[in-house]
Amino acid sequence: MHILITGGAGFIGSHTADALIEKGHTVRILDNLQKTIHPEGRPEHLHPKAEFIFGDVRVKDQLYRALQGIDAVFHFAAYQDYLPDFSTFFHVNTVSTALLYEILVETSLHRGIQRVVVASSQAVMGEGKYTCPACDGLPNHYIYPEIRLEEQLSRGRWEHRCPVCRSILKWLPSDESVIHPCNQYAISKYSQEQIAMQLGKRYRIPTAVLRYSIVQGPRQSFHNAYSGAMRIFALSLLMNRPPIIFEDGRQVRDFVNIRDVVRANLMALEQDRAAYQVFNVGGGVAWSVLDFFHTMQQVVGRDIDPILSGYYRYGDTRHIFSDTGKIQGLGWKATHDVRTSIQDYWEYIRARPGGKDVLERTEAQMKKLEVIRRVKDPR
């Protein structure tokens, strides 16, 4: 097949391109080489057999040109940050997806498209699914909390509580039916999902949506250190400086290795049962942020105490963990553990200079914009 990967110069896109070329497919990449991700321009890791087009998924004639002669599309181009530039999330994530289907339908290119695979995010599930141990057994006992607001976080009250008895809620794995986007990124990704699934069905464009958990591995740009425990912790340990761990470090996260994600991408392309479906793609093991940091220390051989002083990142979820039972029904399962992801990424960043400036700049910017805040009234 002739396959287009939007955002194909990036982390997930470039690994997927390698795997597709290895299987004999012809790959074209469309990427605008965003400076915050690719400050040095076209990355050296791009496969030499991949055709590269410099362009923006929001520009109609550029996207149209990239779609010529294409049998399948991986739509990976995306914007992800914690910064309050809200419109950018929707311009990049939502508008580009609508434009993709608009071009396919308007030009009748959709008749030749065998599959569109859209990259979504675990963030669509928001704070996820909970239950109250004290109220368990009551009708409708599942709870889907709202995003935590400043009144709660500024007092260091991290956990969600039952609206009835005020007990601390217990998190549960969240399947694909859990939809509760609470921040700008999550809302943009859910609107992207809806565009892809509904227009895909309407115009018979076989579409699959993959909701990734936190994807980890080499090529993940450390120039965008506003988010991502892996890159923030790894850069901090590499520079021998203590990282800030937000809240109390006990928040639960779900990490998945890039190699497992690539296998899920290929499965979404190849299996007919994947069409018109949404799938969670997660690592299958729940990690607290503190446990993840301690494991990284062990793997890389660095012992630096983190900063645990009541900092929090406004807009974070407390706990989120994906139920991957649905995609396992297609024969997929995560097979690479967190230690492998850490080791691979550590080797990757050690070969690349410039991390210190990135950490200092992004941390200062987030504090200035009040994305990173600190407990004021711990009562």
N, C-alpha and C positions, 0 to 999 in steps of 0.2 A: 504493500500500500504506500501511497504518497501521503505523508502525515505532516500537518502543521502543528507546531508547539508555540503558542503565544507565551511570552515570558520565558522562552526556552534557554536563555543565557543564565538564568538563575539556578538556584539550588536544586529544587525538585525537577525543573524542566531539563536541565543539562544531564542529570543522571538518567532521566527517562529517555532522552534522545540517544544516549549511549546504548541503552538496552534495546531500543527499537532498531537502531542501525545494526547491532549485533545479530538481530533476528532477520535481517535482510530487508527491512523497510527503508524507504527514502524519506529523509527528514528535512523539513524546512523550519527555520526558527525566525520568529518575529519578536524583536525586543528593542526597547528604546534606551537600554543601558542606563537606567536611572542612576544619577550621580551618587545618591545615598547608598546604593548597593554596589555599583560598579564605578568607583571614582577614577579608576585607571582605564576605563573604556572596555573594549571587548576582552573578556576573560580568556586566559590561556587554556582553560580546561574544555573549551568547546571542541566537540569532535570534528576532526578535519573533513569528514564526509558530509557533515551537516551544512546545508545551504543557509546562509545568514542574511536576513533582511533587517536593516536598521529602520525601525518604524514604531508607531504608537497605535495601540489597539483602539484608541478613541478617535483616530483619524480615518474617515471612511474610505478614502481612496487607497490609503496604505494597507488597511486590512483587506480590502477587496483584492488588491494585487497579490497579497500573500495567500489568498484562498484559491487562486487559479490552479486547476489541475489537482486539487486535494481530495483525498478519499476519507480522511478522518482528521479531527481536530482535538488536541489537548489544550484547553483554555486555562492556562496557569498564570497569565499576567494578573497581578494583584497589587494592592497597596495595603500594607499592614504597619501600623504604628500605634503609639499611645498618645500622640500629639493631637491637639484639638483642631486640626484642619479638616473639619467634618466633610466638607464638600468633596475633597479629594478622594475619600473612600468611595463615594457614590459615582464620581466621574470615572474612576479606574475600574472598580469592581462591577458596578451595576450597569452603567451606560455601555461599557465595552461589550458586555454580554448581550444586551439588547441589540447593539449594533451588529454583532456577529450573526444573530438569527435574522435580523433585518436584511443583511446582505445576502445570506443564503436563500431566503425566500424571494426577495425582490429580483434577483438575477437568475433564479431557478437552479442555482448551484446545489441547493439542498437535495435535488434528485440523485446526485451522485455521492452524497455523504453517507458513509456506512456507520459512523459513530462520532458523537461529540462527547468528550469527557471533561467535565467541569470540576475544577478544584474548589471545594468549599472548606468549611472549618468547623471544628468542634465548638467554636464560639457561638454558633447558631443556637446551641442548647442553653445558652445563658448560664445561670447558676445551677442548672441541672435538676435532678430528681432527688427528693428527700422523703424521709418518713420520721414521725415522732415516736420514739420508743415508749414514751409514757402514754401516748394516745393510740398505740398500735391496736388494730382490731376494729376501730371505728370505721364507719362507711367513708369512702373517699379519703382515705388517710394519707395518700401521696400528696406531697406539697412541692410546689415549684416556686421558690422564693424570688422576690424582686431583687434587683441589684442593690447592694449595700450603699447607703448614702453617707454624706459627710457627718451628719449628726451621730451616726453609729460608729463610724470608723475613727473619728477624731477622739473618741473616748477609749479606743483600743478594744472595742467589742467586736471581735472578728467573726464569731460564729453566727449562723442563722438560728433563730429560735422559733418554737412552735407558736403560731398566732393564738392558740387556745390556752395552753398551759405554761408557755414560756420556757419549756425545757429545750436544751440544745438538740437540734435536729441531727439525724444520722443520714449521711449522703448514701446514695445508691447509684449503681451503674446506670447511665442514661442511654436508651436506645434511640433509634431514628425518629420515633414519634415525639420525642421531647424537643419542643421548639419554643424558645423563649429568649430571643436575642435582646440584649440589654445595653450594649454600647454601640458606637458608630460602626466599628468594624463588623460586628456580628450582624447588625441590621443590614448592612450592605451585602454581606455574604448570603443572608437569607433571601433578600430580594433577588440576588443573582440566581439562587437555586430555583426560585419560583419562575423567573423568566425562562430558564433553561428547560425545566420540566414541562411547563405548560405550553410553551411555544414548540418544544420538541414533540410533544404529543399531538398538538394541533396540526402540525405540518409534516408529521411522520419523519422526523429527524431523530433517529435512535440516540438517546441521550442518557448518560449516566453521571451522577453527581457523587463525589467522594468527599466526605467530611473528615479531614485529617485531624488527628490529635497533634501534639507538639512533635514535629518531625525533626530528627537530629542526624548529624553526620557531616562529613567534609563538604566543602564548597558553600556552606552556609555563611553568608557574608557577615563579618564582624564589624563592618563599617556602619551597620544599622543596629546599634546596641541598645535601642530603646526597649526591646523586649527579648525574651528568650533566656531561660536560666542557663542553658549550655554555654552560650557565647559570653554572657556576662560573668559567670563564674570562671570559665576557662581563661578569659582575658585577665581577670583579677589575679588568679593564681599565677599566671604567666608573668605578670608584672609585680608579683610579690606584694600585693595590696589587698586589704580585706574587702570582700564584697558586702554590699548591703543585702541582707535577707529581709524581705518585706514581711510585715505582720509578725507572727510568732514562728514562722517557718514550718508550721504543721499543716498548711494547706496542701491538699492532694492534687497531684497532676498525673497526666497520662502521656508518656513519651514513646514514640515509635521510630524505629530506625529507617533511614532513607531507603535501604535495600528492600525492606518489607513494603514500603510505600510504592516503590517502582513495580514490584510484583503485583500489587493491587491495581496499579494503573494499567498494566498489560492485561490483567484479567478483565477489567472494565471494558477494554477495547475488544477483546477476543470472544468473550462469552455473551451469547445472545440473551441469556437470562438477566444480564446486567442492565439491559436497555430500559429506560424510563423508571429507574430505581435510584434511591439515595442510600448510600452505605457509609457507616462509620468505619474508619481505618485507624485503629489504636494499637498500643503496645501490649495490652492485656495484663499489665501489672501496675497497681496503684503505688505511687511514690509520694512521700511528703517531700517538700522542697529541702528541708534540712537533711533528710536521708540521702537525697540526691547529691547535695553538696558534699556530705561526708564521704560518699562513694567516689565522687570525683577526686577528692583529696587522696584517697587510697590509690586510685588508679594512676594518677599522675605523680604521686610521691611528694606532694606539697602539704604542709601543715600550717595553715593560717586561720586564726579565729575570725569568723564573720562578724559583721556589725548587726546586732539585734537590738535596736534602740527605738522601737515604735514607729519605724518608717512604714508607709504603705503606698501602694501605687493605685491612685484613684481610677476605678473602672475595672479592677481585677475581680475575677470570681474567687469565691472562697475554696470550694472543692469542685472538681469536674473530672469525670472518668467515663469513658465511652464503652458501651456494651457493643462488642463486635460480632455477636452471634449471627447477624444477618449475612455479613460477608463471608463468615466461616462456612455458611451453607453453600457457598460457591466453591469451597475448597481452599480458601485463603486462611492463613494463620500467621501471626507475627512469630518469627523464628530467631531474631537477633536481639540480644539483651542490651540493657542500658550501659553496661561496662564496655561493650564493643563500640557503642556510639561514642562514649567518652574518649576511648583510646584513639579512635579514628579522627575525631575532631581535634584532639590535643596534638596529634602529629601534623594535622593540617595547619593549625594556627602557629605552631612553632616555626614553621618555614616562612611566615609572613610577618613583616614588621609593621609598626604603626598602631598597635592596639592601645597603647597608653593614652594617646591623644583622643582616640575615639571614646574611651571610657569617660575621661574627664569632660569632654565636650557634651556628650549625650546626658550625663548625669546632671551637669549644670543647667542644660536646657530644660530638662524635665522638672527640675526644682523651680526654675524661673517661671515656667508655665503652670506650676502647681499640679503637675501630674504625679510627682513624688511629693508626699506630704508626711507630716509627723503628728503623732498623738499630742493633743493639746490639753485635754482634760480627762485623765485616766480614771474615771469614776464609774 
